[in-house]
Amino acid sequence: MAQGTNYNLDQKFDFTAGLKKTVITVGVAGAVLLVLGILLGMFGGHGHEGDADHHAFHWSQRLFANLWINNVYFTGIAIIGVFFFAIQYAAQAGWSAPLVRLMISFGHWLPIAAVLMLGTFFIANHDLFHWTHSYVYDKGTETYDRIIDGKGAFFYWPLEKGTFPVFFIVRMILFFGFWVFFFNKLKNLSQQEDLHGGNSYWYAMRKWSAIFLVFFAVSSSMSAWDWVMSIDTHWFSTLFGWYVFASWFVAGLSAITLFILFLKDRGYLEMVNQNHIHDMGKYVFAFSIFWTYIWFSQFLLIYYANIPEESVYFIERLSSDVYGSFIYVNIGLNFVLPFFVLMTRDSKRHGVFLKLVCTLILFGHWIDFFLMIQPGTLGHNGGIGLMEIGLLLVYASAFVLVVLTNLSKGNLIAKNHPMLEESLHHHI
């Protein structure tokens, strides 16, 4: 077994005061930018000249839209950590044995994400979702919307449409509830394996991983419809669940890769060699292409069918002075960059390339969610400014703080993983 090697399998991550200070400093800098962005929005931002109420309306709506973008984005990265962990066990993968602890640690963000998501919805639902306004269900009035009324039961059942969206809220609670349940179940089994050894915990994790993956397949698609697609209530895409998953997955893989490289640079994960790094690089490369395939499939189907209620989604974005250029930034950062930079074998084995590409991909997929959410909530009053960058830095530093704090509480390596020896000799 791997215990016979020279590696320290009881290694723990030391979250030093200096490192904490650095992460918190980034968060504070983000908070300063956020406050400056809010002040600009209140006193010099959007709306009509001299109309203070209009200014106030727009800065608060923009803040809520940004909260929603970051809630959805970081929830995705967190659940992808658990998803990728589950994939390793369901597929009986051996190469990733020293990395599974890092993957599962992302799940510690999920309970926080649940509170943030529910809180934001209750505070800001009318500013984010057009379907939450009761007047769109009022037949016989000018404000009645036949299409939204037809979809109303999906949000309000069993209550009357336009009252309290009980079905929507129940789904949100169920998704987060089960995600947190599966995360805790898998994390606890992994910790028990460290204490007691044997193969029984690995078999139990394989079983629970398979159950989780079935639930995740349904819940990730439905959450994409609920949290993102319902913003543009008139529009729908049958590919949308796949599209959001693909964006989450690439962002999650990039985050895992950056954490691995960060830990390696600080002297941890000695068992992880260039072959493991290469595998992560291949995942990032491959699923960047997969995301592009889904993006292009969705775009092409809508483009050549040219049905007005479908094409409006892309017309709104492509013809907009605010969002048009970001479509090309999105494709550039999330496809062109990883495709050409990570094409060679060497680039997938060198930290410098992966750090650059993964950091830009993380920003690129944040832009992807920005493009999904802002146009439907803010119209032409959106854009990327101090408020957007500030809140992104606040969320990113909070996420890193949560992951590293929890990573420091236990063993970095699953020392009794039955395939640790296989991973040690992993070579590609």
N, C-alpha and C positions, 0 to 999 in steps of 0.2 A: 504493500500500500504506500500512498504518498507520504505517510508519516516517516518513512525511512529516508526521505530526502532531507536536504539542508534548509528547506524553506520553513519559515515561521508560520505555522497554520493557526496560531492563536493571535495573530496580528490584529490590533485595534487601531482605528483611525483616531489620531489626536487632533481634535478641533481646537487649535491654539487660539489664544486671546488675540494675537496679531491678525490671524486669518478672519476671525469673527469681526474684528474691527474693520477690516477691508470690505467684507460683505455688507456690513451695516452702513459703512460710508457710501457705498454705491446706492443703497436704499435711501439714505438721507439726501444725496445729490438728486436722486429721482424725485423725492418728495418736494425739494426746492423747485425743481423744474415744473412739477405739477402745479404747485401754488402759483408760480409765475404765469403759467398757462391759464389758470383759472382767473387770475387778476387781469390778464390781457383780454380774456373772453368777457369779463364783466365790464371793463372800462374802455377797451379799444378794439374788441374782436369783431363780432358779427352783428348782423341786424341792421336796422335803420338808424340813421343819425338822430341822436337825442331821444331815442326810444329805450329808456332804461329797462323796461319790462322785457322788451324784445332781446336785449343783451343778456339779461338774467336767464331768460328761457333758453337761449342757445348755449350758454356756457354749461348750464346744468345738464341739458340734454346731451351735449358732447361728452361731458364727464360720465354720464350713465352709459353711453354707447361704448366708451373706452373701458369702463368696468366690465361690461359684458364681453367685449373682445378678449380681454385678459382672463376673465373667468373661464370662458370656453377653451381658450388656448392652453392655459396651464392645467386645467382639468384633464385635457387630452394628453398632455405630456405625462402627467401622473398616472393615468390609467394605462397608458402604453407601457410604462415600466412594469406594471403588474402583468399586463398582457404578454410582454416579451418574456418575462419570467415563466409564465404558464406555458408558453410555446416550447421553451427548453425542456420542460418535464413531459409535456404531451408528446413531443417528438423524440423523447428519450435521447436528447443531445448530450454529448460528453464534453465537447470542446469548451462550452461556456461555464463549466463548473466553478471556476474561481470568480465569475462575474455575476452570479445570480443574486448575491446579497445586495450589490449595487442596484440591480434592476428593481428588486422588490422595495428598496428604500424610497423610491419615487412615490409609492402609494401613501406615504405619511402625509402627503399634501391633500389627499382626497377628503378627509373630514373637514379640513379648513375650506376646501373648494366648495363643499356642500353648503356650508354656512354662508359663504360669500355669494354663491349662486342664488340661494333662496332669498337672502337679504336684499340683493340687488333687484330681484324680480318683484318683491313686495313693495320696494320703494319706487322703482322706475318702470313698472310694467307698461304704463300708458305712453311713456316716452320711447319705448323700445318696440312694442308690439301693437300694430294697428288693430288687431283682432280683439284686444282687451277693451276697446271702447264700446259701450252698450248701444250707442246710437246707430252702429252699422247693422244691428239686428232689428231695428225698428221699422217694420214694414209700413209702406204708405208715406214715408218721409223722404226728403231729398238725400238724406245721409244713408239710407238703406243700401247695403251692399249684398247683392244676391250671391256672389261667389263666396264671400266670407261667411255668410249665413249658412251656405251649404256645407262648409267645413266646421261650423261652430261646435257641433256635437263632439268633435275630436278634442276640443279644449274644455268644454263645460259639462259634458255628460257626468252624472245624471241630472244635474241642475239645469235651470233655464239658461239659454244662451244670453250672454251679456251680464251675467251675475258674478259668480265666483268660479274661476277656472279649475274646478276640483280635479277633473281628470288629468289636466296638464300638471298640476302640483303633485298629485299622487304618483304620476310617472316619474317626475323628478326625484321624489323621495325614494321611490323603489329602486331607481337606477343607482343613486348614490348609496342607499342602504345596502344593496347587494354587492356593489363594488367594494365598499368598506368591509363587508362581511368576508368576501373572498380574499381580499388583501390580508386581513387579520388571520384568517384560517391558514393561508399559505405561509405567511411570515412566522406564525407560531409553530407550524410543523417543521419549518426550516431550522428554527431555534432548538426545538426538541431533538432534532437529528444531531446537532452539535453536542448535546448533553448525553445522549444515550447510544448513538451510533446505530449500526444495523441497517438493513435495507428496507424495513417496513415503512419508514417515514418517506423514503423516496417513492415507494408504490402509492402511499396515501397522497403525496403531492401530485403524482401523475393523475390519479383519479380526480382530485379536486380541481386540478388544472383543466382537465377535459370538460368538466361540468361548467367551470367558469367561462371557458372559451365559447361554449354554446350560448350561454347567457350574454356574453359580450357581443357576439355576432348580432343578436337582436337589439340589445340595448344601445350599442354604439350608433346603429343606424337610426333608431327612433329618437335618440337624444339629438342627433344632427337635424332631424326634421323639426323637433320641438324648439330647440334652442337657436337654430340658425335659419333654416328654410322658412319657418313660419313668420319671420320678420318681413319677408316679401310674400305676403299671404296669397296674392293672386297667382304667383308663379310657383311652379314645381318642376323638379327634375327627378326622374326615376333612378338616376345615378348618384344622387346627392349623398346618400349614406356612405357609399364607397368613397366618394370624393373627400368628405370630411375625415373619414378613417385614414385615407392615404396621406392627407396633410398632417394629421396627428402622428401617424406612424413615422414619417420621415423626421419630423421635429423631435419625437421621442428618441429615435435611434441616434440622431445627432447629439442630443443631450447626454445619452448614455455614453457615447464615444468621447465626448468632452470630459465627462467625469472620470472615465478610465484613464485618459491621458493626464488629467490633473493629478490623480492618485499616483500614477506611475512616475510623474515628474517629482513627486514628493517622497519617493522611495518605497511606496506601498505596492502591493500586487506583484511581487517578484515573479510569481508563477506565470503571469501574463506576458507572453512574448510577442514578437512581431507578427506571428501567424494569427494570434487572436485579434490583434489590431487590424490586420489585413481583412479578417472576416467581418469586423464591424464596418470597415471601409466599403466592403462589397455590399453589405446590407444598405448602407447609406446611398451608394451609387445605384444599386438596383431599384430601390424603392423611390428614388428621385425620378427615375424613368417611369416607374409604375404610376406615380402621381401625375406625371405629364401625360401619360396614356389616358388616364381617367379625365384629366382636364380637357384634353383634346377631343376625346370621345363625346363628352358632354357638350362642348362648344360646337363640334362638327354636326352632331345630330340636330341641334337647335338651329344652326346656321343654314343647313340645306333644307330643312323642313320649312323654315321661315314662317312659323305660325306666330302671329303678333303677341299672344299672351306668353309665349315661351321666349321669343327673341328680345322682349323688352328688358330682360335681366341684363343681357350683354350690351344692348344699346345704351342703357342708362349709364353703364360703366365706361364703355369704349368712347362714347361721344362726350363724356364729361370733362370739363377743364380741370376738375378737382381729381378725378380718379383715373382718367384715361392713361396717363403716363405710368401709373402704378401697375397696370396690367402687364406692361413690358418689363417693369422691374421684377414683378412676380415670376414671370417666365425666365428672366435672366438669372435671378438668384437661385431659383428652385429647380431649373433644368439645365440651362446652358453652362453655368458655372460648375456644378458637380459633374456634369457629363464630360466636359473637356478636361477638367483638372484631375478627376479621379479615374480617368480612362486607363491609365497605365498601372501595372502591378506595383511599381515602386511608390507611386503617390499614395496608394492605399496602405502602405507600410511605414510611412514617415509622418510623425506627429505634426510637423509644421504645416503640411498640406491639409491634413485632417482638421487641425484646429481652425485654420482659415475657413475651409469650406463649411464645417459644421456650425461655426459661429454665424456665418452669412446665411446658411440655410435656416437656422433658428429665427433670424430676423426676417428672412424671406417668407417663412410660413406664418409668422405673425402678420406680415403684410397680406398674406392670403386670407386670413380671418378678418383683417381690417377691411378687405375688399368684399367679403361676404356680408359683413354686418353694417359698416358705416353708411353706404349709399341708401339702404332701406330705412335707416333710422334718422339720418341727418340730411339726406338729400345733398344739396350743394353747399351746405354749411360745414362739411367735414374737411378732411385733410390730415396731414401729419405735421404736428407742431410741438411746442413744449409740453402740452398736456399729454399727448400721446407717448412721447419719448419718456417723460417723467414717470407716468404710471406703469409703463413697461419695465423700467428699471426698478421701481418699487416692488412689483410682482416678482420679477426675476430674482432679486436679492432675497425676498422672503422665501421663495421656493428653494433657493440654494441653502439658505439658513436652516430650513426645516429638514432637508435631505441630509446635509452634513451633520447636523445635531443628532439625528437619529442613527446615522451611519456610525457615529462615534460611540454608540451605546452597546454595540455587540461586536462579534467577530466579523472581520471584513471578508473572510473566506469560509465557505461551508466545509469545514475540515473533515466531516465524515461523509461527504458526498461520495457515493459509490464509484463515480466516474472521474474522480480527481486525478487518478493516475493516467487515465486516457488523455485528459486535458493537458497534463504535464508534457506529454509527448506529441502534442498536437502540432502537425506540420503540413503546410499546404504550399 
